[in-house]
């Protein structure tokens, strides 16, 4: 095969890699087949080709550094803005991260997770900071309501973008809010109360996870992991509330871990297909 045809094929394979039309290891295999010493592989810096950087226009650089400058200016003078403007700016930033992250999740999954993660951290951190600045953090009910709102947002974003990590974080956030509500109710931290407070949700999430997993829905794996956490939550909650290692909680934790290990070993050929 002559050099021009090889160059054409190599460019096409590079296009497949950028567009995620083929897995990366397939592209590497094909490149090793068709590349020779006379063909120089495309150089990249941070995922961007060197040629694209060299041929970039002045307005692209102006847009990049202008955006950085505007962000620094807003960050330095953020507290001096009126509250509605602060909320609007934060909302635009969070929605921008979410929209852009979900838009590139197929072609650049790592960048998508970074952007959605940045938006999620900004959503929680900025809201708590605003409540602290204006006295809202002293209201525990308002704080828990906001954490619940953020957690629900993470679950929705994770479900829409098929990002299980954010779904998991959202459910964990709701579990922490539920644990706080149990503590504020003044319920006696007995072994029976702890089991009754958490195990029904363990059964519910396990059942939902099993149903979703049978339908090949990725959220099912998240539900099953949350179900396992809920299985151990009575003991974790009991140790925290009691402030000591109660023999009842210690014994039930041992029994649950051994039972879970036996079940996982017996069903390993089934659940490993879900994880892989």
C-alpha positions in Angstrom: 0.0 0.0 0.0 1.4 3.4 -1.0 2.1 6.2 1.5 -0.9 8.4 0.5 -3.4 5.6 1.1 -1.8 4.9 4.5 -2.0 8.6 5.4 -5.7 8.7 4.4 -6.5 5.6 6.5 -4.5 6.9 9.5 -6.5 10.2 9.4 -9.7 8.3 9.3 -8.7 6.2 12.3 -7.8 9.3 14.2 -11.2 10.7 13.4 -12.8 7.5 14.7 -10.8 7.9 17.9 -11.9 11.6 18.4 -15.5 10.8 17.7 -15.5 7.7 19.9 -16.8 5.6 17.0 -14.5 2.8 18.0 -13.0 1.9 21.4 -9.5 3.4 21.9 -7.7 0.1 22.1 -9.2 -0.9 18.7 -8.0 2.4 17.2 -4.5 1.8 18.6 -4.5 -1.7 17.0 -5.5 -0.3 13.6 -2.9 2.5 13.8 -0.2 -0.1 14.5 -1.3 -2.0 11.4 -1.4 1.0 9.0 1.2 3.3 10.3 4.8 3.1 9.2 8.0 5.1 9.9 7.2 7.6 7.1 3.9 8.7 8.7 4.2 11.0 11.7 1.4 10.5 14.2 -0.7 13.5 15.1 0.8 15.3 18.2 -1.6 16.5 20.9 -1.5 18.7 23.9 -4.2 18.1 26.5 -6.3 16.3 23.8 -6.0 19.1 21.3 -3.8 18.6 18.2 -0.7 20.8 17.9 -1.7 21.8 14.4 -5.0 23.1 15.7 -3.3 25.2 18.3 -0.8 26.6 15.8 -3.5 27.5 13.3 -6.0 28.9 15.9 -7.5 32.4 15.4 -6.9 35.4 17.6 -10.5 35.6 18.7 -10.3 32.1 20.2 -7.5 33.2 22.5 -9.3 36.4 23.3 -12.4 34.4 24.2 -10.5 32.0 26.4 -8.5 34.6 28.4 -11.4 37.1 28.4 -13.5 34.4 30.1 -10.8 33.7 32.6 -10.4 37.4 33.4 -14.2 37.9 33.8 -14.3 34.9 36.1 -11.5 36.2 38.3 -13.2 39.7 38.4 -16.5 38.1 39.4 -14.9 36.0 42.1 -13.0 38.9 43.7 -16.1 41.2 43.8 -18.8 38.5 44.3 -19.7 39.5 47.9 -20.3 43.1 46.8 -23.1 42.2 44.3 -26.7 42.2 45.4 -28.1 38.8 46.5 -30.4 38.3 43.4 -27.4 38.9 41.2 -25.2 36.5 43.2 -27.9 33.8 42.9 -28.3 34.4 39.2 -24.5 34.2 38.5 -24.3 31.0 40.5 -27.3 29.6 38.7 -25.8 30.4 35.3 -22.4 28.9 36.2 -24.0 25.6 37.6 -26.4 25.2 34.6 -23.5 26.0 32.2 -21.4 23.2 33.7 -24.3 20.8 33.7 -25.3 21.6 30.1 -21.8 21.5 28.7 -20.9 18.4 30.6 -24.0 16.5 29.5 -23.4 17.7 25.9 -19.9 16.2 25.7 -20.6 13.0 27.8 -20.5 10.7 24.8 -17.3 12.1 23.1 -15.4 13.1 26.2 -16.7 11.3 29.3 -13.8 12.4 31.5 -14.4 16.0 30.8 -18.1 15.5 31.2 -17.6 14.0 34.7 -15.3 16.9 35.6 -17.7 19.6 34.5 -20.7 17.9 36.2 -18.7 17.4 39.3 -17.6 21.0 39.3 -21.2 22.2 38.9 -22.4 19.8 41.7 -19.7 21.1 44.1 -20.5 24.7 43.2 -24.3 24.0 43.7 -23.8 22.7 47.2 -20.8 24.9 48.3 -22.1 28.2 47.0 -25.6 27.6 48.5 -24.1 26.8 51.9 -21.8 29.8 51.6 -24.7 32.1 50.9 -26.6 30.8 53.8 -23.6 31.3 56.1 -23.1 34.9 54.8 -26.7 35.9 55.4 -27.5 33.9 58.5 -29.5 31.0 56.9 -27.0 28.4 58.0 -28.3 28.7 61.6 -31.7 27.3 60.4 -31.0 23.5 60.4 -34.3 22.8 58.6 -33.4 25.2 55.7 -29.9 23.7 55.5 -31.2 20.1 55.3 -33.8 21.1 52.8 -31.1 22.6 50.6 -28.9 19.5 50.9 -31.9 17.4 49.9 -32.5 19.6 46.9 -28.8 19.3 45.8 -29.0 15.5 46.3 -32.1 15.3 44.2 -30.4 17.4 41.5 -27.4 15.0 41.5 -29.7 12.0 41.1 -31.5 13.6 38.2 -28.3 14.7 36.5 -26.8 11.3 37.0 -29.8 9.5 35.6 -30.1 11.8 32.6 -26.4 11.6 31.8 -26.0 7.9 32.8 -23.4 8.9 35.3 -23.7 6.5 38.2 -21.2 8.3 40.4 -23.5 11.3 40.8 -26.6 9.2 41.4 -24.7 7.5 44.1 -23.6 10.8 45.7 -27.2 12.0 45.6 -28.6 9.0 47.4 -25.8 9.2 50.0 -26.7 12.8 50.6 -30.4 11.9 51.1 -29.3 9.1 53.6 -27.3 11.7 55.6 -30.4 13.9 55.7 -32.5 11.0 56.9 -30.0 10.1 59.6 -30.1 13.7 60.8 -33.9 13.6 60.9 -33.8 10.4 63.0 -31.4 12.0 65.4 -33.5 15.2 65.8 -36.6 13.2 66.5 -35.1 12.0 69.7 -35.7 8.3 69.0 -34.0 6.0 71.4 -30.9 4.5 69.7 -31.8 0.9 70.6 -31.0 -2.0 68.4 -34.6 -2.6 67.4 -35.3 1.0 66.6 -32.2 1.2 64.4 -33.2 -1.9 62.4 -36.8 -0.8 61.9 -35.6 2.7 60.8 -33.2 1.5 58.1 -33.9 -2.1 56.9 -37.2 -1.4 55.2 -35.4 1.0 52.9 -32.7 -1.7 52.3 -35.3 -4.1 51.1 -37.0 -1.4 48.9 -33.7 -0.4 47.2 -32.6 -4.0 46.8 -35.9 -4.8 45.1 -35.8 -1.7 42.8 -32.1 -2.4 42.0 -32.9 -6.0 41.0 -35.8 -4.9 38.8 -33.7 -2.2 37.1 -30.8 -4.5 36.6 -32.9 -7.1 34.9 -34.0 -4.4 32.4 -30.4 -3.5 31.8 -30.8 0.0 33.3 -27.5 1.3 34.8 -29.2 2.8 37.8 -29.9 -0.7 39.1 -26.3 -1.1 40.1 -26.4 2.1 42.1 -29.6 1.0 43.9 -28.0 -2.3 44.8 -24.9 -0.6 46.2 -27.2 1.8 48.2 -29.1 -1.3 49.4 -25.9 -2.8 50.8 -25.0 0.5 52.6 -28.5 0.5 54.1 -28.0 -3.0 55.3 -25.1 -1.8 57.5 -26.6 1.6 58.4 -28.4 0.5 61.6 -25.1 -0.6 63.1 -23.2 2.5 61.8 -26.0 4.8 63.1 -26.1 2.8 66.4 -22.4 3.2 67.0 -22.6 6.9 66.3 -25.6 7.6 68.5 -24.5 5.3 71.4 -21.0 6.6 71.4 -19.7 3.1 72.3 -19.6 -0.4 70.8 -22.8 -2.0 71.9 -22.7 -5.8 71.9 -26.0 -6.1 70.0 -24.9 -3.8 67.2 -21.5 -5.5 67.1 -23.0 -9.0 66.8 -25.5 -8.0 64.1 -22.8 -6.3 62.1 -20.7 -9.5 62.2 -23.7 -11.6 61.1 -24.6 -9.3 58.3 -21.1 -9.1 56.9 -20.7 -12.9 57.0 -24.1 -13.4 55.4 -23.4 -10.8 52.7 -20.0 -12.5 51.9 -21.7 -15.9 51.5 -24.4 -14.5 49.2 -21.9 -12.5 47.1 -19.7 -15.6 46.7 -22.7 -17.8 45.8 -24.0 -15.3 43.2 -20.6 -14.1 41.9 -21.2 -15.4 38.4 -24.3 -13.3 38.2 -23.3 -10.0 39.7 -19.9 -9.8 38.1 -21.7 -9.4 34.8 -23.4 -6.4 36.1 -20.2 -4.8 37.3 -18.0 -5.7 34.3 
